[in-house]
C-alpha cells in the first residue's frame, strides 16, 4: 500500500516537472517571437587583418598665400577703376588711374631743373680745366683755382640732386597707374571714381593670391599622440582637404608651417598646409576639414559600422562559433574610415562576424549564413 503511494507521488512529481519545463519553453519562445528550432539567417563576414592609414581630421580655414592691401603711392583724384570687383587679375595689370596731370607738370619742372644744373656743371668743369693751365704758369692765384674747383664740386652735387628729383618725378607719374603686385582675386572697390585719395593711407581694395591656397588648422595633444607626436614637414606623408559639400579636393597638399611649440592657451599645435588651386575651386575664408596622414597601422580589422554594437561594458560584435551560434565578443575600436570601423583588438583572423539582422540576434541563437538575405 505504501509502495503504491510512493509510486503515485513520483508520477505526479514527474508530471509537474514536465508541465513546468513545457511552460518555460513556451514562455521562452513567446519572448523571442521565434518558433522552436528556428535558425536565423544572417550575413557573416570572415575577417582578416589589414592595414589602415593613420589619420586625423581637423576643422581649418583657407586663406590666400598672399593677401595684399592695395594703397596708392601718390595722392590725387581717382579718375578710373579698370577692373571688375571679385575678378581674377594678373600681376602688373592696372587697377586704378589717378589724375596724372599734376605729376606731368612736376616731371617737366624736374627735367628743366636737371637740364639747368647739367649746364652749370659742364660750365664749371670747363672753367676748372681752363684754369689748370693758368695755375701752372702762375698766371692766376691759387685761390682763384681753388674757387673754380669748389664750384665744379658743388655743381656736380647739384646735378646729382637734380637727377634724383627727376627720377622721383618719373616714379610719381608712373604711380598714378596703380597696378596689381601679384596674381590674385580682386576685392571690393573702396572709393568711388572722383574721390580724393591720400598717398600710402587710402585703402583702395585688397588682392588675395589664391594659387596656391593655404589652409590653417590645429591638433590637440591627444590627437597628436594618435598621429605619433608633434607634426612637421618631414613626418606628414599626405594632407588632403574635405570640401564643405563632403567631397575630397582632388589636389594633395603639404605642410608649409608647423609651430615649434604647443599653444599654452588652447593646448594645440598650429599648422598650415599649401595646396595647388589653378582652377580657383577653393576661395579664401572657406571652412574645410583637413585630413593629415602620418603612416599606416598594421594588423587591424575593418568592419561595417552597423556591425559594432554598444553595451554597458563597452562595444562588442557577434561572432559565430563552431556550433553556428551567435556569441558576443567585446572589441576595442579605433576610428571610422568612411563607412567602416577600425577594430584594434578583440578579433582574430578567420572570425566570422555577423554584420546584419542584428536586431534579432540573441546570444547562443543558431544562425546560418545567407549572403543575399535582405533585412
C-alpha positions in Angstrom: 0.0 0.0 0.0 2.9 2.4 0.9 4.8 1.4 -2.3 1.7 2.3 -4.4 1.5 5.6 -2.6 5.2 6.5 -3.3 4.8 5.5 -7.0 1.8 7.8 -7.3 3.7 10.6 -5.8 6.7 10.1 -8.2 4.3 10.1 -11.2 2.7 13.3 -10.0 6.2 15.0 -9.4 7.4 14.0 -12.9 4.2 15.2 -14.5 4.6 18.5 -12.7 8.2 19.0 -13.8 7.3 18.2 -17.4 4.5 20.7 -17.3 6.8 23.3 -15.8 9.5 22.7 -18.5 7.0 22.9 -21.2 5.7 26.2 -19.8 9.2 27.6 -19.7 9.9 26.6 -23.3 6.6 28.2 -24.4 7.5 31.4 -22.4 10.9 31.5 -24.0 9.5 31.1 -27.5 6.9 33.7 -26.8 9.7 36.1 -25.6 11.9 35.8 -28.7 9.0 35.6 -31.1 10.7 32.7 -32.8 9.4 29.2 -33.3 11.2 26.3 -31.7 14.4 25.2 -33.6 14.4 28.4 -35.6 17.8 29.3 -37.3 18.2 33.0 -38.0 19.5 33.9 -41.5 22.3 36.4 -41.3 25.2 37.7 -43.4 28.6 36.7 -42.0 31.9 38.5 -42.8 35.1 36.4 -42.3 37.6 39.0 -41.2 41.3 39.1 -42.0 44.0 41.6 -40.7 44.7 44.5 -42.9 46.5 47.9 -42.8 44.8 51.3 -42.5 46.3 54.8 -42.7 47.0 56.7 -39.5 44.9 59.8 -40.0 43.2 62.6 -38.1 40.9 65.4 -39.2 40.6 69.0 -38.0 38.5 72.0 -39.0 40.5 74.5 -40.9 40.1 77.8 -42.7 41.6 78.7 -46.0 43.5 81.9 -46.8 45.3 83.3 -49.7 49.1 82.6 -50.0 49.4 86.4 -50.2 46.8 88.9 -49.1 47.8 92.3 -50.3 46.2 95.7 -49.4 46.3 98.0 -52.5 47.1 101.5 -51.5 48.2 104.4 -53.7 51.8 105.7 -53.6 50.7 109.2 -54.6 47.6 111.2 -53.8 45.2 112.9 -56.0 41.8 112.5 -57.7 40.9 108.9 -58.6 39.9 109.0 -62.2 39.1 105.5 -63.2 38.7 101.9 -61.9 39.9 99.4 -64.5 38.9 96.0 -63.1 35.8 94.1 -62.1 35.3 93.5 -58.4 35.9 89.9 -57.5 37.6 89.1 -60.8 41.0 87.5 -61.3 43.7 89.9 -62.1 47.3 89.4 -63.2 50.5 90.9 -61.8 51.2 94.2 -63.4 47.6 94.8 -64.5 46.4 98.4 -64.0 43.7 98.5 -61.4 43.2 102.3 -60.8 44.2 105.5 -62.6 44.9 108.7 -60.5 44.8 112.1 -62.2 48.3 112.3 -63.8 48.4 116.0 -64.9 49.9 117.4 -61.7 52.6 114.8 -61.9 53.3 115.5 -65.5 53.9 119.2 -64.6 56.1 118.2 -61.8 58.1 115.9 -64.1 58.6 118.8 -66.6 59.8 121.0 -63.8 62.2 118.4 -62.6 63.5 117.8 -66.1 64.0 121.6 -66.7 65.8 121.8 -63.3 68.0 118.9 -64.3 69.0 120.5 -67.6 69.8 123.7 -65.9 72.1 122.1 -63.3 73.7 119.9 -66.1 74.6 123.1 -68.0 76.1 124.7 -64.9 78.1 121.5 -64.1 79.5 121.5 -67.6 80.4 125.2 -67.4 82.1 124.6 -64.0 84.1 121.7 -65.5 85.3 123.7 -68.5 86.2 126.6 -66.2 88.3 124.4 -63.9 90.0 122.9 -66.9 90.9 126.3 -68.3 92.4 127.5 -65.1 94.5 124.4 -64.7 96.9 125.6 -67.5 97.0 129.1 -66.0 97.8 127.9 -62.5 100.8 126.0 -63.9 102.2 129.2 -65.4 101.2 131.1 -62.2 99.1 133.5 -64.2 96.3 133.2 -61.6 96.4 132.8 -57.9 95.9 129.5 -56.1 92.7 131.0 -54.6 91.1 131.5 -57.9 91.8 128.0 -58.9 90.5 126.6 -55.6 87.3 128.5 -56.1 86.9 127.0 -59.6 87.5 123.5 -58.2 84.9 124.1 -55.5 82.3 125.4 -58.0 82.8 122.3 -60.0 82.2 120.0 -57.0 79.2 122.0 -56.0 77.7 121.8 -59.5 78.3 118.0 -59.6 76.5 117.6 -56.3 73.6 119.8 -57.5 73.4 117.7 -60.7 73.1 114.5 -58.7 70.3 116.1 -56.6 68.6 117.2 -59.7 68.9 113.8 -61.3 67.3 112.2 -58.2 64.5 114.7 -58.3 63.9 113.9 -61.9 63.8 110.2 -61.1 61.4 110.7 -58.3 59.1 112.8 -60.6 59.2 110.0 -63.1 58.2 107.4 -60.4 55.4 109.6 -59.1 54.0 109.9 -62.6 54.2 106.1 -63.0 52.5 105.6 -59.6 49.3 107.3 -61.0 48.7 103.9 -62.6 48.0 101.6 -59.6 48.9 98.0 -60.6 48.4 94.6 -59.1 51.6 93.4 -57.4 50.7 89.7 -57.7 48.2 87.4 -59.4 45.0 87.0 -57.4 41.4 87.7 -56.9 40.4 91.3 -56.5 38.3 92.6 -53.6 35.6 95.2 -53.3 36.1 98.8 -54.5 36.5 101.1 -51.5 36.4 104.5 -53.2 34.2 105.9 -55.9 35.7 107.5 -59.0 36.3 111.2 -58.5 37.2 110.8 -54.8 40.3 112.4 -53.4 42.7 109.8 -52.1 45.9 110.1 -49.9 49.2 108.6 -50.6 50.1 105.4 -48.7 47.0 105.7 -46.5 43.8 105.3 -48.5 42.9 101.6 -48.9 41.6 101.2 -52.5 41.0 97.4 -52.4 42.5 94.1 -51.4 44.0 91.3 -53.5 44.2 87.7 -52.5 46.6 85.3 -54.2 44.6 82.0 -54.3 47.1 79.8 -56.2 48.5 78.3 -54.1 45.8 78.4 -51.4 46.7 77.9 -47.7 44.7 76.1 -45.0 45.3 76.8 -41.3 44.3 74.2 -38.7 45.5 72.7 -35.4 45.5 69.5 -33.4 45.2 68.9 -29.7 47.6 66.9 -27.6 45.5 63.8 -27.7 45.2 63.9 -31.5 48.9 64.4 -31.9 49.5 61.3 -29.8 47.4 59.2 -32.1 49.3 60.6 -35.1 52.7 59.7 -33.5 53.6 63.1 -31.9 54.2 66.7 -32.9 53.8 67.2 -36.7 56.2 68.8 -39.1 57.0 68.8 -42.8 59.0 65.5 -42.6 56.7 63.2 -40.7 53.5 64.1 -42.5 53.0 61.9 -45.6 49.9 63.4 -47.0 47.5 66.3 -46.4 44.0 66.5 -48.0 41.0 68.8 -47.9 37.4 67.7 -47.4 35.3 70.5 -49.0 32.0 71.8 -47.5 30.0 69.5 -49.8 31.7 66.4 -48.3 33.8 65.7 -51.4 37.6 65.4 -51.2 39.6 68.0 -53.1 41.5 66.4 -56.0 44.9 68.0 -55.2 47.0 66.8 -52.3 48.9 69.4 -50.1 51.9 69.5 -48.0 52.8 71.2 -44.7 54.5 74.5 -45.1 54.3 75.7 -41.5 54.3 73.8 -38.2 54.5 75.6 -34.8 57.5 74.5 -32.8 55.5 74.6 -29.5 52.1 73.9 -28.2 49.9 76.9 -27.8 49.5 77.2 -23.9 46.1 78.9 -24.2 44.5 76.3 -26.5 46.7 73.2 -25.9 47.1 72.8 -29.7 49.8 72.7 -32.3 49.1 75.2 -35.1 49.7 74.0 -38.6 49.4 75.3 -42.2 49.3 73.4 -45.5 49.5 74.6 -49.0 47.5 73.3 -52.0 47.6 73.9 -55.7 44.5 75.9 -56.8 44.8 76.5 -60.5 41.0 76.5 -61.1 40.2 78.7 -58.1 37.9 76.0 -56.8 38.8 77.0 -53.2 38.4 80.6 -52.1 40.0 82.3 -49.1 37.9 82.2 -45.9 36.2 78.9 -46.5 35.8 76.4 -43.6 37.0 73.0 -44.6 38.1 69.7 -43.0 41.8 69.0 -43.2 42.9 65.3 -43.1 46.5 64.5 -42.2 48.1 61.1 -42.8 51.3 60.2 -41.0 51.7 56.5 -41.8 49.8 53.2 -41.5 48.7 50.8 -38.8 49.1 47.0 -39.5 47.2 44.0 -38.1 43.8 45.7 -37.6 40.4 44.7 -38.8 37.7 46.7 -40.6 34.0 46.2 -40.0 30.9 48.0 -41.2 29.8 50.5 -38.6 26.4 48.7 -38.1 28.2 45.5 -37.0 29.6 47.2 -33.9 27.1 47.4 -31.0 27.1 49.1 -27.6 26.6 47.7 -24.1 27.2 48.8 -20.6 30.6 47.1 -20.7 31.6 48.7 -24.0 31.5 47.9 -27.6 31.0 44.3 -28.9 30.2 42.3 -32.0 28.5 39.0 -32.6 30.8 36.2 -33.9 29.7 32.8 -35.0 31.2 29.9 -33.0 31.9 26.3 -34.2 28.3 25.4 -33.4 27.0 28.1 -35.6 25.7 30.1 -32.6 25.9 33.8 -32.2 28.4 34.8 -29.5 29.0 38.3 -28.2 32.7 39.4 -28.4 34.0 42.6 -26.8 36.2 44.6 -29.1 38.5 47.6 -29.0 37.6 50.2 -31.6 39.7 52.8 -33.3 38.5 55.5 -35.7 35.9 55.5 -38.5 37.2 55.1 -42.0 34.4 56.1 -44.3 31.5 53.8 -43.5 33.7 51.3 -41.7 35.0 51.0 -38.1 38.6 50.1 -37.4 38.9 47.3 -34.8 42.1 47.4 -32.9 41.6 44.3 -30.6 39.2 41.5 -29.8 39.1 39.7 -33.1 41.3 37.1 -34.7 41.9 36.2 -38.4 39.1 33.9 -39.6 36.5 35.0 -37.2 33.0 35.2 -38.7 31.3 38.4 -37.7 27.5 38.9 -38.1 27.0 42.2 -40.0 23.3 42.4 -40.5 19.9 41.4 -39.0 21.5 42.2 -35.6 18.2 43.4 -34.1 17.0 39.8 -33.9 20.3 38.2 -32.8 20.5 36.9 -29.3 23.5 35.2 -27.5 23.5 31.5 -28.3 21.0 31.7 -31.1 21.6 29.4 -34.0 22.4 31.3 -37.2 23.0 30.4 -40.8 24.9 32.3 -43.5 22.7 34.0 -46.0 24.8 36.4 -48.1 21.8 37.5 -50.1 19.5 37.9 -47.2 17.7 41.2 -47.1 16.9 42.8 -43.8 
